[in-house]
Amino acid sequence: MADFKHFVIVKFKEGVAVEDLTKGMEKLVSEIDAVKSFEWGQDIESLDMLRQGFTHAFLMTFGNKEDFVAFQSHPNHVEFSATFSAAIEKIVVLDFSSTLVKKAPA
Amino acid sequence: MADFKHFVIVKFKEGVAVEDLTKGMEKLVSEIDAVKSFEWGQDIESLDMLRQGFTHAFLMTFGNKEDFVAFQSHPNHVEFSATFSAAIEKIVVLDFSSTLVKKAPA
């Protein structure tokens, strides 16, 4: 079955302690088993024209949509979301079943 | 070493044959060894307010930045990019070294 992805890109407000938020997110996913994998990064490479002000990407993988729904409604996620939402200037979220075309060798 | 990610989200123009483009991208990554893994999806789940009109996400992983640069300058990529660019209404691209916090069991 295809993995379910929760993909978030954001621009944080000026003055926000971004490291506190990324640490908080790392703690959050470590607490919730429904999250199968999680990785994130800060853009340093793309062209300004293509980046459009967004600075960070967060990619979570779930085994299926039900696990994602469980994550969304988990009290720890609800609490963290309030903190996170207050820190962002803009955001795009895409949630989708992933089509894996090429897989990295293990 | 951390993987290098090339994340693209787009909204296609109306009337575009999206399947031709996703097939073209699948062909492209299959031709270029520098691409370590590739997956994509069409958003069907997130809230309109959070999706902001973007419909598709394309996630490519490279072993390092050099492999990504090689991909970017590959003639097949240059050719495909021209076709792809003509089909999109808006795009955000983020390129970054990834921090893997939680890894899916093999």
gemmi code that builds the backbone of each chain (N, CA, C; Angstrom):
import gemmi

chains = {
    "A": [
        ("MET", (0.841, -1.206, 0.000), (0.000, 0.000, 0.000), (0.878, 1.260, 0.000)),
        ("ALA", (0.402, 2.290, -0.654), (1.173, 3.529, -0.733), (1.237, 4.218, 0.630)),
        ("ASP", (2.388, 4.784, 0.911), (2.512, 5.608, 2.109), (1.644, 6.861, 1.974)),
        ("PHE", (1.311, 7.409, 3.136), (0.572, 8.669, 3.154), (1.520, 9.762, 3.661)),
        ("LYS", (1.605, 10.851, 2.894), (2.556, 11.918, 3.215), (1.852, 13.165, 3.728)),
        ("HIS", (2.474, 13.785, 4.712), (2.033, 15.080, 5.226), (3.213, 16.027, 5.014)),
        ("PHE", (3.053, 16.924, 4.051), (4.164, 17.751, 3.584), (3.824, 19.210, 3.877)),
        ("VAL", (4.678, 19.863, 4.628), (4.413, 21.227, 5.076), (5.605, 22.110, 4.718)),
        ("ILE", (5.336, 23.234, 4.064), (6.407, 24.220, 3.885), (5.960, 25.526, 4.531)),
        ("VAL", (6.914, 26.210, 5.152), (6.564, 27.411, 5.901), (7.600, 28.514, 5.718)),
        ("LYS", (7.125, 29.710, 5.984), (8.019, 30.831, 6.267), (7.723, 31.269, 7.688)),
        ("PHE", (8.717, 31.264, 8.538), (8.511, 31.685, 9.921), (8.512, 33.207, 10.030)),
        ("LYS", (7.803, 33.691, 11.037), (7.839, 35.126, 11.320), (9.240, 35.531, 11.762)),
        ("GLU", (9.558, 36.786, 11.561), (10.865, 37.281, 12.011), (10.972, 37.220, 13.530)),
        ("GLY", (12.147, 36.842, 14.004), (12.375, 36.828, 15.441), (11.958, 35.543, 16.125)),
        ("VAL", (11.343, 34.644, 15.372), (10.920, 33.374, 15.949), (12.141, 32.492, 16.229)),
        ("ALA", (12.101, 31.787, 17.360), (13.175, 30.852, 17.711), (12.924, 29.536, 16.973)),
        ("VAL", (13.397, 29.498, 15.733), (13.091, 28.359, 14.861), (13.614, 27.053, 15.455)),
        ("GLU", (14.781, 27.110, 16.087), (15.360, 25.872, 16.605), (14.468, 25.262, 17.693)),
        ("ASP", (13.829, 26.118, 18.493), (12.899, 25.588, 19.505), (11.745, 24.830, 18.840)),
        ("LEU", (11.296, 25.365, 17.708), (10.168, 24.734, 17.020), (10.576, 23.415, 16.358)),
        ("THR", (11.745, 23.402, 15.739), (12.170, 22.145, 15.108), (12.455, 21.092, 16.185)),
        ("LYS", (13.019, 21.520, 17.303), (13.228, 20.569, 18.406), (11.885, 20.057, 18.939)),
        ("GLY", (10.932, 20.966, 19.036), (9.605, 20.579, 19.498), (8.955, 19.577, 18.557)),
        ("MET", (9.171, 19.772, 17.267), (8.592, 18.851, 16.298), (9.288, 17.485, 16.364)),
        ("GLU", (10.587, 17.511, 16.544), (11.320, 16.248, 16.677), (10.826, 15.477, 17.912)),
        ("LYS", (10.580, 16.205, 18.994), (10.067, 15.571, 20.211), (8.671, 14.996, 19.944)),
        ("LEU", (7.853, 15.788, 19.265), (6.480, 15.366, 18.981), (6.444, 14.042, 18.214)),
        ("VAL", (7.206, 13.965, 17.140), (7.134, 12.741, 16.331), (7.733, 11.548, 17.074)),
        ("SER", (8.685, 11.827, 17.974), (9.262, 10.714, 18.737), (8.245, 10.150, 19.725)),
        ("GLU", (7.252, 10.973, 20.095), (6.244, 10.548, 21.066), (5.067, 9.805, 20.433)),
        ("ILE", (4.918, 9.970, 19.122), (3.711, 9.435, 18.481), (4.095, 8.338, 17.486)),
        ("ASP", (3.701, 7.121, 17.811), (4.110, 5.963, 17.010), (3.533, 5.989, 15.597)),
        ("ALA", (2.403, 6.667, 15.418), (1.771, 6.689, 14.092), (2.676, 7.308, 13.034)),
        ("VAL", (3.626, 8.144, 13.453), (4.559, 8.751, 12.505), (5.637, 7.730, 12.144)),
        ("LYS", (5.644, 7.346, 10.877), (6.560, 6.295, 10.427), (7.954, 6.854, 10.182)),
        ("SER", (8.013, 7.994, 9.531), (9.307, 8.657, 9.367), (9.090, 10.157, 9.281)),
        ("PHE", (10.144, 10.890, 9.575), (10.061, 12.349, 9.588), (11.417, 12.925, 9.226)),
        ("GLU", (11.408, 13.847, 8.295), (12.634, 14.564, 7.994), (12.284, 16.002, 7.665)),
        ("TRP", (13.258, 16.873, 7.828), (12.996, 18.279, 7.563), (14.297, 18.937, 7.106)),
        ("GLY", (14.158, 20.141, 6.595), (15.343, 20.863, 6.188), (15.056, 22.327, 5.991)),
        ("GLN", (16.153, 23.068, 6.006), (16.067, 24.509, 5.741), (16.663, 24.761, 4.373)),
        ("ASP", (15.908, 25.405, 3.523), (16.383, 25.668, 2.170), (17.558, 26.635, 2.194)),
        ("ILE", (18.624, 26.234, 1.522), (19.753, 27.154, 1.373), (20.199, 27.231, -0.067)),
        ("GLU", (19.508, 26.517, -0.957), (20.075, 26.308, -2.285), (19.226, 26.833, -3.429)),
        ("SER", (17.916, 26.810, -3.289), (17.099, 27.118, -4.465), (17.143, 28.618, -4.772)),
        ("LEU", (16.689, 28.962, -5.950), (16.678, 30.353, -6.362), (15.569, 31.107, -5.629)),
        ("ASP", (15.828, 32.353, -5.267), (14.833, 33.159, -4.558), (13.500, 33.166, -5.294)),
        ("MET", (13.595, 33.242, -6.606), (12.381, 33.317, -7.413), (11.536, 32.057, -7.245)),
        ("LEU", (12.198, 30.922, -7.053), (11.490, 29.652, -6.930), (11.111, 29.349, -5.492)),
        ("ARG", (11.854, 29.914, -4.565), (11.624, 29.621, -3.145), (10.445, 30.419, -2.616)),
        ("GLN", (10.254, 31.597, -3.160), (9.106, 32.448, -2.840), (8.936, 32.700, -1.345)),
        ("GLY", (10.055, 32.876, -0.675), (9.999, 33.258, 0.729), (9.905, 32.101, 1.695)),
        ("PHE", (9.526, 30.936, 1.200), (9.459, 29.769, 2.081), (10.882, 29.355, 2.461)),
        ("THR", (11.033, 28.910, 3.702), (12.387, 28.622, 4.193), (12.564, 27.198, 4.691)),
        ("HIS", (11.489, 26.578, 5.177), (11.614, 25.258, 5.780), (10.597, 24.278, 5.201)),
        ("ALA", (11.041, 23.030, 5.079), (10.149, 21.951, 4.642), (10.138, 20.859, 5.702)),
        ("PHE", (8.961, 20.324, 5.955), (8.779, 19.235, 6.921), (7.991, 18.124, 6.229)),
        ("LEU", (8.551, 16.945, 6.235), (7.916, 15.837, 5.532), (7.716, 14.661, 6.484)),
        ("MET", (6.468, 14.338, 6.716), (6.141, 13.188, 7.567), (5.515, 12.098, 6.728)),
        ("THR", (5.867, 10.868, 7.066), (5.339, 9.709, 6.358), (4.567, 8.822, 7.332)),
        ("PHE", (3.401, 8.401, 6.879), (2.539, 7.506, 7.656), (2.269, 6.250, 6.830)),
        ("GLY", (1.969, 5.177, 7.510), (1.701, 3.928, 6.799), (0.414, 3.983, 5.986)),
        ("ASN", (-0.532, 4.782, 6.452), (-1.799, 4.925, 5.742), (-2.520, 6.176, 6.273)),
        ("LYS", (-3.633, 6.485, 5.655), (-4.337, 7.711, 6.018), (-4.856, 7.668, 7.460)),
        ("GLU", (-5.254, 6.498, 7.919), (-5.785, 6.367, 9.277), (-4.727, 6.779, 10.314)),
        ("ASP", (-3.490, 6.379, 10.083), (-2.413, 6.763, 11.007), (-2.215, 8.278, 11.010)),
        ("PHE", (-2.360, 8.873, 9.833), (-2.235, 10.327, 9.743), (-3.353, 11.014, 10.523)),
        ("VAL", (-4.562, 10.516, 10.367), (-5.701, 11.084, 11.088), (-5.490, 10.949, 12.606)),
        ("ALA", (-4.952, 9.802, 13.014), (-4.675, 9.586, 14.438), (-3.638, 10.593, 14.947)),
        ("PHE", (-2.644, 10.859, 14.121), (-1.611, 11.842, 14.472), (-2.211, 13.239, 14.611)),
        ("GLN", (-3.038, 13.599, 13.631), (-3.646, 14.938, 13.622), (-4.449, 15.207, 14.896)),
        ("SER", (-5.114, 14.179, 15.374), (-6.006, 14.381, 16.517), (-5.334, 14.049, 17.849)),
        ("HIS", (-4.083, 13.632, 17.805), (-3.360, 13.319, 19.047), (-3.213, 14.605, 19.878)),
        ("PRO", (-3.481, 14.547, 21.192), (-3.418, 15.764, 22.028), (-2.073, 16.489, 21.927)),
        ("ASN", (-0.986, 15.755, 21.850), (0.326, 16.402, 21.752), (0.461, 17.193, 20.453)),
        ("HIS", (-0.141, 16.662, 19.377), (-0.085, 17.370, 18.098), (-0.962, 18.612, 18.140)),
        ("VAL", (-2.123, 18.475, 18.733), (-3.035, 19.614, 18.832), (-2.369, 20.750, 19.608)),
        ("GLU", (-1.689, 20.378, 20.694), (-1.001, 21.382, 21.515), (0.146, 22.029, 20.742)),
        ("PHE", (0.937, 21.198, 20.067), (2.084, 21.734, 19.324), (1.627, 22.620, 18.172)),
        ("SER", (0.546, 22.241, 17.532), (0.050, 23.005, 16.383), (-0.275, 24.446, 16.741)),
        ("ALA", (-0.779, 24.640, 17.950), (-1.114, 25.998, 18.381), (0.149, 26.856, 18.468)),
        ("THR", (1.202, 26.286, 19.033), (2.489, 26.990, 19.130), (3.058, 27.263, 17.745)),
        ("PHE", (3.008, 26.231, 16.928), (3.591, 26.317, 15.585), (2.859, 27.362, 14.744)),
        ("SER", (1.538, 27.323, 14.799), (0.737, 28.243, 13.984), (1.035, 29.700, 14.314)),
        ("ALA", (1.305, 29.951, 15.599), (1.572, 31.326, 16.028), (2.899, 31.851, 15.484)),
        ("ALA", (3.762, 30.939, 15.036), (5.118, 31.324, 14.640), (5.291, 31.505, 13.141)),
        ("ILE", (4.260, 31.170, 12.362), (4.457, 31.165, 10.911), (3.809, 32.362, 10.232)),
        ("GLU", (4.526, 32.834, 9.211), (4.010, 33.932, 8.405), (3.184, 33.382, 7.247)),
        ("LYS", (3.668, 32.302, 6.645), (2.860, 31.642, 5.612), (3.174, 30.156, 5.575)),
        ("ILE", (2.236, 29.415, 5.018), (2.324, 27.958, 5.050), (1.591, 27.366, 3.853)),
        ("VAL", (2.115, 26.261, 3.340), (1.369, 25.408, 2.419), (1.458, 23.984, 2.952)),
        ("VAL", (0.332, 23.306, 2.967), (0.267, 21.921, 3.427), (-0.313, 21.057, 2.314)),
        ("LEU", (0.353, 19.967, 2.023), (-0.177, 18.993, 1.062), (-0.185, 17.614, 1.719)),
        ("ASP", (-1.312, 16.956, 1.652), (-1.469, 15.612, 2.210), (-1.879, 14.678, 1.077)),
        ("PHE", (-1.154, 13.594, 0.916), (-1.431, 12.758, -0.259), (-0.853, 11.357, -0.107)),
        ("SER", (-1.465, 10.435, -0.814), (-0.899, 9.098, -0.965), (0.238, 9.190, -1.957)),
        ("SER", (1.361, 8.639, -1.584), (2.566, 8.815, -2.370), (2.725, 7.722, -3.415)),
        ("THR", (3.133, 8.126, -4.611), (3.526, 7.181, -5.657), (5.042, 7.112, -5.662)),
        ("LEU", (5.562, 5.963, -5.264), (7.013, 5.802, -5.198), (7.500, 5.288, -6.541)),
        ("VAL", (8.263, 6.129, -7.245), (8.696, 5.787, -8.592), (10.075, 5.141, -8.569)),
        ("LYS", (10.912, 5.656, -7.710), (12.296, 5.159, -7.639), (12.638, 5.068, -6.170)),
        ("LYS", (13.176, 3.954, -5.771), (13.414, 3.719, -4.357), (14.905, 3.619, -4.115)),
        ("ALA", (15.351, 4.327, -3.081), (16.775, 4.269, -2.739), (17.137, 2.849, -2.307)),
        ("PRO", (18.294, 2.357, -2.726), (18.732, 1.040, -2.240), (18.922, 1.082, -0.738)),
        ("ALA", (18.585, 0.004, -0.075), (18.650, -0.029, 1.396), (20.099, 0.048, 1.873)),
    ],
    "B": [
        ("MET", (26.455, 10.875, 5.528), (26.165, 12.242, 5.063), (24.662, 12.400, 4.818)),
        ("ALA", (24.160, 13.595, 5.056), (22.728, 13.850, 4.864), (22.363, 13.799, 3.382)),
        ("ASP", (21.198, 13.281, 3.105), (20.681, 13.318, 1.740), (20.399, 14.760, 1.332)),
        ("PHE", (20.392, 14.981, 0.025), (20.036, 16.292, -0.492), (18.668, 16.172, -1.180)),
        ("LYS", (17.763, 17.072, -0.803), (16.381, 16.987, -1.289), (16.057, 18.100, -2.277)),
        ("HIS", (15.260, 17.736, -3.252), (14.727, 18.703, -4.227), (13.210, 18.530, -4.198)),
        ("PHE", (12.529, 19.470, -3.513), (11.078, 19.381, -3.312), (10.398, 20.451, -4.154)),
        ("VAL", (9.422, 20.037, -4.904), (8.722, 20.963, -5.793), (7.222, 20.814, -5.568)),
        ("ILE", (6.535, 21.919, -5.360), (5.075, 21.870, -5.367), (4.559, 22.806, -6.445)),
        ("VAL", (3.497, 22.371, -7.103), (2.997, 23.151, -8.235), (1.477, 23.183, -8.270)),
        ("LYS", (1.002, 24.186, -8.956), (-0.371, 24.187, -9.464), (-0.264, 24.216, -10.980)),
        ("PHE", (-0.853, 23.229, -11.641), (-0.810, 23.201, -13.091), (-1.860, 24.143, -13.678)),
        ("LYS", (-1.575, 24.627, -14.875), (-2.563, 25.428, -15.599), (-3.765, 24.558, -15.943)),
        ("GLU", (-4.894, 25.194, -16.095), (-6.091, 24.445, -16.501), (-5.907, 23.850, -17.882)),
        ("GLY", (-6.397, 22.635, -18.051), (-6.357, 22.000, -19.365), (-5.072, 21.256, -19.656)),
        ("VAL", (-4.108, 21.354, -18.744), (-2.835, 20.662, -18.952), (-3.026, 19.151, -18.778)),
        ("ALA", (-2.350, 18.378, -19.594), (-2.393, 16.915, -19.484), (-1.395, 16.487, -18.408)),
        ("VAL", (-1.885, 16.515, -17.164), (-0.997, 16.288, -16.027), (-0.361, 14.900, -16.085)),
        ("GLU", (-1.133, 13.914, -16.531), (-0.591, 12.563, -16.550), (0.611, 12.448, -17.491)),
        ("ASP", (0.566, 13.175, -18.602), (1.719, 13.166, -19.505), (2.963, 13.706, -18.806)),
        ("LEU", (2.745, 14.724, -17.973), (3.885, 15.347, -17.283), (4.435, 14.435, -16.186)),
        ("THR", (3.538, 13.801, -15.441), (4.043, 12.909, -14.387), (4.730, 11.690, -15.014)),
        ("LYS", (4.188, 11.197, -16.113), (4.858, 10.094, -16.820), (6.227, 10.545, -17.332)),
        ("GLY", (6.268, 11.766, -17.837), (7.538, 12.305, -18.335), (8.567, 12.421, -17.225)),
        ("MET", (8.090, 12.810, -16.055), (9.014, 12.940, -14.936), (9.494, 11.564, -14.470)),
        ("GLU", (8.585, 10.594, -14.476), (8.990, 9.235, -14.096), (10.041, 8.703, -15.063)),
        ("LYS", (9.855, 8.984, -16.341), (10.831, 8.567, -17.354), (12.167, 9.268, -17.113)),
        ("LEU", (12.086, 10.553, -16.832), (13.305, 11.345, -16.615), (14.153, 10.775, -15.482)),
        ("VAL", (13.538, 10.532, -14.347), (14.334, 10.067, -13.199), (14.851, 8.644, -13.431)),
        ("SER", (14.115, 7.874, -14.239), (14.596, 6.517, -14.513), (15.835, 6.552, -15.401)),
        ("GLU", (15.998, 7.646, -16.144), (17.136, 7.763, -17.066), (18.385, 8.323, -16.398)),
        ("ILE", (18.199, 8.954, -15.248), (19.333, 9.672, -14.645), (19.705, 9.025, -13.319)),
        ("ASP", (20.871, 8.407, -13.286), (21.295, 7.646, -12.103), (21.481, 8.523, -10.864)),
        ("ALA", (21.764, 9.799, -11.079), (22.012, 10.681, -9.930), (20.797, 10.778, -9.002)),
        ("VAL", (19.610, 10.512, -9.532), (18.402, 10.562, -8.698), (18.315, 9.270, -7.883)),
        ("LYS", (18.404, 9.426, -6.577), (18.442, 8.257, -5.686), (17.026, 7.714, -5.438)),
        ("SER", (16.098, 8.610, -5.177), (14.717, 8.180, -5.063), (13.795, 9.315, -5.498)),
        ("PHE", (12.584, 8.927, -5.875), (11.620, 9.912, -6.362), (10.217, 9.437, -6.043)),
        ("GLU", (9.439, 10.303, -5.461), (8.030, 10.003, -5.264), (7.230, 11.281, -5.448)),
        ("TRP", (5.970, 11.103, -5.746), (5.121, 12.266, -5.980), (3.695, 11.923, -5.581)),
        ("GLY", (2.894, 12.964, -5.469), (1.499, 12.726, -5.143), (0.638, 13.924, -5.482)),
        ("GLN", (-0.634, 13.616, -5.574), (-1.616, 14.674, -5.809), (-2.417, 14.853, -4.533)),
        ("ASP", (-2.456, 16.072, -4.058), (-3.169, 16.342, -2.810), (-4.665, 16.120, -2.986)),
        ("ILE", (-5.208, 15.329, -2.078), (-6.659, 15.169, -2.081), (-7.246, 15.354, -0.690)),
        ("GLU", (-6.376, 15.664, 0.280), (-6.803, 15.573, 1.667), (-6.737, 16.873, 2.457)),
        ("SER", (-5.779, 17.727, 2.164), (-5.581, 18.872, 3.049), (-6.704, 19.894, 2.873)),
        ("LEU", (-6.784, 20.819, 3.802), (-7.805, 21.856, 3.735), (-7.455, 22.862, 2.653)),
        ("ASP", (-8.468, 23.363, 1.959), (-8.228, 24.345, 0.897), (-7.400, 25.519, 1.404)),
        ("MET", (-7.690, 25.938, 2.617), (-7.002, 27.104, 3.190), (-5.504, 26.832, 3.322)),
        ("LEU", (-5.164, 25.577, 3.584), (-3.762, 25.219, 3.774), (-3.087, 24.823, 2.467)),
        ("ARG", (-3.877, 24.377, 1.534), (-3.334, 23.888, 0.264), (-2.969, 25.050, -0.654)),
        ("GLN", (-3.755, 26.113, -0.553), (-3.491, 27.352, -1.277), (-3.358, 27.152, -2.779)),
        ("GLY", (-4.160, 26.284, -3.297), (-4.202, 26.106, -4.746), (-3.190, 25.123, -5.298)),
        ("PHE", (-2.165, 24.807, -4.519), (-1.179, 23.830, -5.002), (-1.832, 22.448, -5.014)),
        ("THR", (-1.459, 21.658, -6.024), (-2.132, 20.375, -6.199), (-1.186, 19.176, -6.178)),
        ("HIS", (0.054, 19.374, -6.581), (0.968, 18.241, -6.716), (2.292, 18.521, -6.000)),
        ("ALA", (2.844, 17.457, -5.430), (4.166, 17.542, -4.812), (5.083, 16.509, -5.456)),
        ("PHE", (6.314, 16.899, -5.693), (7.328, 16.025, -6.286), (8.558, 16.060, -5.385)),
        ("LEU", (8.951, 14.902, -4.908), (10.029, 14.825, -3.922), (11.158, 13.976, -4.483)),
        ("MET", (12.305, 14.608, -4.719), (13.469, 13.865, -5.213), (14.567, 13.874, -4.166)),
        ("THR", (15.257, 12.738, -4.067), (16.355, 12.606, -3.122), (17.638, 12.268, -3.871)),
        ("PHE", (18.699, 12.961, -3.468), (20.021, 12.737, -4.047), (20.989, 12.391, -2.916)),
        ("GLY", (22.054, 11.683, -3.263), (23.031, 11.309, -2.242), (23.778, 12.508, -1.686)),
        ("ASN", (23.941, 13.515, -2.504), (24.642, 14.731, -2.070), (24.334, 15.861, -3.064)),
        ("LYS", (24.818, 17.038, -2.730), (24.499, 18.197, -3.561), (25.088, 18.077, -4.971)),
        ("GLU", (26.234, 17.459, -5.078), (26.890, 17.307, -6.382), (25.993, 16.499, -7.333)),
        ("ASP", (25.368, 15.456, -6.809), (24.472, 14.650, -7.648), (23.269, 15.464, -8.100)),
        ("PHE", (22.782, 16.326, -7.215), (21.661, 17.191, -7.577), (22.071, 18.164, -8.685)),
        ("VAL", (23.253, 18.744, -8.551), (23.746, 19.675, -9.569), (23.897, 18.958, -10.909)),
        ("ALA", (24.382, 17.715, -10.858), (24.529, 16.928, -12.084), (23.165, 16.687, -12.736)),
        ("PHE", (22.159, 16.414, -11.895), (20.796, 16.212, -12.396), (20.270, 17.479, -13.059)),
        ("GLN", (20.447, 18.597, -12.360), (19.932, 19.882, -12.863), (20.491, 20.211, -14.247)),
        ("SER", (21.757, 19.872, -14.465), (22.398, 20.267, -15.722), (22.331, 19.161, -16.777)),
        ("HIS", (21.738, 18.028, -16.434), (21.604, 16.926, -17.396), (20.714, 17.381, -18.564)),
        ("PRO", (21.139, 17.111, -19.799), (20.361, 17.576, -20.967), (18.896, 17.132, -20.929)),
        ("ASN", (18.639, 15.907, -20.460), (17.253, 15.435, -20.399), (16.423, 16.265, -19.415)),
        ("HIS", (17.066, 16.680, -18.315), (16.362, 17.512, -17.345), (16.104, 18.908, -17.906)),
        ("VAL", (17.091, 19.442, -18.570), (16.954, 20.780, -19.158), (15.797, 20.781, -20.151)),
        ("GLU", (15.730, 19.725, -20.965), (14.668, 19.627, -21.964), (13.299, 19.474, -21.291)),
        ("PHE", (13.234, 18.601, -20.279), (11.956, 18.378, -19.605), (11.490, 19.633, -18.872)),
        ("SER", (12.435, 20.351, -18.281), (12.084, 21.551, -17.513), (11.350, 22.576, -18.369)),
        ("ALA", (11.732, 22.665, -19.617), (11.083, 23.630, -20.505), (9.609, 23.267, -20.692)),
        ("THR", (9.344, 21.986, -20.910), (7.967, 21.507, -21.049), (7.183, 21.719, -19.758)),
        ("PHE", (7.826, 21.354, -18.647), (7.179, 21.434, -17.342), (6.844, 22.886, -16.985)),
        ("SER", (7.792, 23.754, -17.206), (7.598, 25.170, -16.850), (6.414, 25.781, -17.588)),
        ("ALA", (6.229, 25.349, -18.832), (5.149, 25.905, -19.643), (3.768, 25.485, -19.121)),
        ("ALA", (3.745, 24.431, -18.291), (2.467, 23.852, -17.859), (2.022, 24.322, -16.481)),
        ("ILE", (2.861, 25.075, -15.787), (2.527, 25.395, -14.406), (2.059, 26.832, -14.227)),
        ("GLU", (1.092, 26.953, -13.337), (0.578, 28.280, -13.003), (1.382, 28.869, -11.859)),
        ("LYS", (1.711, 28.046, -10.865), (2.601, 28.516, -9.802), (3.415, 27.367, -9.243)),
        ("ILE", (4.534, 27.727, -8.627), (5.495, 26.721, -8.182), (6.270, 27.238, -6.971)),
        ("VAL", (6.604, 26.323, -6.077), (7.594, 26.612, -5.034), (8.601, 25.463, -5.056)),
        ("VAL", (9.866, 25.820, -5.006), (10.945, 24.833, -5.005), (11.797, 25.034, -3.765)),
        ("LEU", (12.071, 23.951, -3.056), (12.985, 24.018, -1.913), (14.057, 22.942, -2.092)),
        ("ASP", (15.306, 23.345, -1.967), (16.445, 22.427, -2.091), (17.237, 22.496, -0.806)),
        ("PHE", (17.511, 21.355, -0.198), (18.170, 21.408, 1.106), (18.745, 20.054, 1.511)),
        ("SER", (19.724, 20.109, 2.401), (20.224, 18.902, 3.045), (19.211, 18.503, 4.103)),
        ("SER", (18.849, 17.238, 4.091), (17.768, 16.777, 4.944), (18.273, 16.295, 6.298)),
        ("THR", (17.520, 16.639, 7.330), (17.756, 16.098, 8.667), (16.736, 14.990, 8.891)),
        ("LEU", (17.240, 13.774, 8.967), (16.343, 12.632, 9.156), (16.186, 12.381, 10.651)),
        ("VAL", (14.964, 12.605, 11.156), (14.721, 12.504, 12.591), (14.221, 11.110, 12.955)),
        ("LYS", (13.364, 10.591, 12.120), (12.776, 9.288, 12.404), (12.800, 8.516, 11.103)),
        ("LYS", (13.275, 7.301, 11.168), (13.464, 6.533, 9.938), (12.508, 5.350, 9.947)),
        ("ALA", (11.854, 5.143, 8.819), (10.956, 4.001, 8.708), (11.752, 2.700, 8.812)),
        ("PRO", (11.233, 1.712, 9.521), (11.912, 0.416, 9.550), (11.952, -0.177, 8.147)),
        ("ALA", (13.040, -0.846, 7.837), (13.218, -1.380, 6.481), (12.200, -2.491, 6.204)),
    ],
}
model = gemmi.Model(1)
for chain_id, residues in chains.items():
    chain = gemmi.Chain(chain_id)
    for i, (resn, *xyz) in enumerate(residues, 1):
        res = gemmi.Residue()
        res.name, res.seqid = resn, gemmi.SeqId(i, " ")
        for name, pos in zip(("N", "CA", "C"), xyz):
            atom = gemmi.Atom()
            atom.name, atom.element = name, gemmi.Element(name[0])
            atom.pos, atom.b_iso = gemmi.Position(*pos), 0.0
            res.add_atom(atom)
        chain.add_residue(res)
    model.add_chain(chain)
structure = gemmi.Structure()
structure.add_model(model)
structure.setup_entities()
